[in-house]
Amino acid sequence: MAAPYSVRPKPGATVSMPLYWEEVNKGLKMADFTMVNALDRIQSEGDLFKPVLGKGIDLKKLLAKLVD
């Protein structure tokens, strides 16, 4: 599994790019996201991975709800 925004050691220097769900389709190719266009996408779409780095969840509280 590649970390977000990491360059893959592949021909074309593809980049592991976070996507919107609607972008995930049969026509999607790794070659669509490279070192050449990655910064342009981040500037136009923002950091799609940022919400993942938020405060997170309270796992103990979640587990307590499952037990109740």
Contacts in CASP RR format, 6 or more apart in sequence:
PFRMAT RR
TARGET T0000
AUTHOR 0000-0000-0000
METHOD contacts of the structure
MODEL  1
MAAPYSVRPKPGATVSMPLYWEEVNKGLKMADFTMVNALDRIQSEGDLFK
PVLGKGIDLKKLLAKLVD
2 8 0 8 1.000
2 16 0 8 1.000
3 16 0 8 1.000
4 16 0 8 1.000
4 17 0 8 1.000
4 18 0 8 1.000
4 49 0 8 1.000
5 15 0 8 1.000
5 16 0 8 1.000
5 17 0 8 1.000
5 18 0 8 1.000
5 38 0 8 1.000
5 42 0 8 1.000
5 49 0 8 1.000
6 15 0 8 1.000
6 16 0 8 1.000
7 13 0 8 1.000
7 14 0 8 1.000
7 15 0 8 1.000
7 16 0 8 1.000
7 35 0 8 1.000
8 14 0 8 1.000
8 15 0 8 1.000
8 16 0 8 1.000
8 30 0 8 1.000
10 30 0 8 1.000
12 31 0 8 1.000
12 34 0 8 1.000
12 35 0 8 1.000
13 34 0 8 1.000
13 35 0 8 1.000
13 36 0 8 1.000
14 30 0 8 1.000
14 31 0 8 1.000
14 33 0 8 1.000
14 34 0 8 1.000
15 33 0 8 1.000
15 34 0 8 1.000
15 35 0 8 1.000
15 38 0 8 1.000
16 33 0 8 1.000
17 33 0 8 1.000
17 38 0 8 1.000
17 41 0 8 1.000
18 47 0 8 1.000
18 48 0 8 1.000
18 49 0 8 1.000
19 28 0 8 1.000
19 48 0 8 1.000
20 45 0 8 1.000
20 48 0 8 1.000
33 41 0 8 1.000
END
